[in-house]
Amino acid sequence: MIVLDENLLGLRLNNPIAVWYPGRVCYVTDLRPSTVIKDEAIPQLLQRLKGATFVTTNVADFWR
């Protein structure tokens, strides 16, 4: 599973990635619809998913 950060929504990267990646491709907002997901909650949310890869351009908040 590839999980894209919401800051990538405008780039519409999910479809081009889905062309070559056989697993699920979604945005972090798809994991908890209709809720606000703060950056601090994303690591715990991802830990619940087996084999998830998180993609973001927000290096300052997620470098660890």
N, C-alpha and C positions, 0 to 999 in steps of 0.2 A: 504494500500500500504506500502510495506517495501522497503526503498531505501538504498542500500548499498554504502558505500564510495568506491571510486576507489582504495584505498589501499587494499581492500579485493578481487580485481579481480583475483589475482593469486591463491586464496584459493577456488575459484569456489563454493561459498556458496549459490548462487542463486538457484541452482537445489535442494539441500537438504532442503532448507527452503520452496521452492515451493511445496514439497511433503506434508507438514503439514499445510501450510498457504494457505487459499483459495483465497486470493486476489492477486494483482499483486506484483511481486518481480522484482526489476530492480536495476541497478547501477546508481549512480548520473550522470554518463556520458551518459546514455540513455535519460536523461531528456533534454539535449541540445547537440545532436550529432554534431560532427565535430567542437566543440569549446572547448577551455580550460576553465574549471570552477575552479576559485580560491576558496580557503577555505572561504574567506570573503563573497562570493556570495551565498554560499550554504544555509544559513538561509533564505534569501529572496526567493530563488528558492523553498525551501520546504514550505514556507508559502503560496505559490500559490496552493499547493496541499491539498486537503481535507483529513485529517486523515492519513497523511504520518508519518511513523516512520523511523528515520534515524539511521543507524547502522554504527559505525566506531570504530577503535582502536586508533584513534588519539585524545586521551583525552586532551592533552595539548592545542589543538586549539578549541575544542568544549565543554569544561566543563561547560560553562554557558549556 
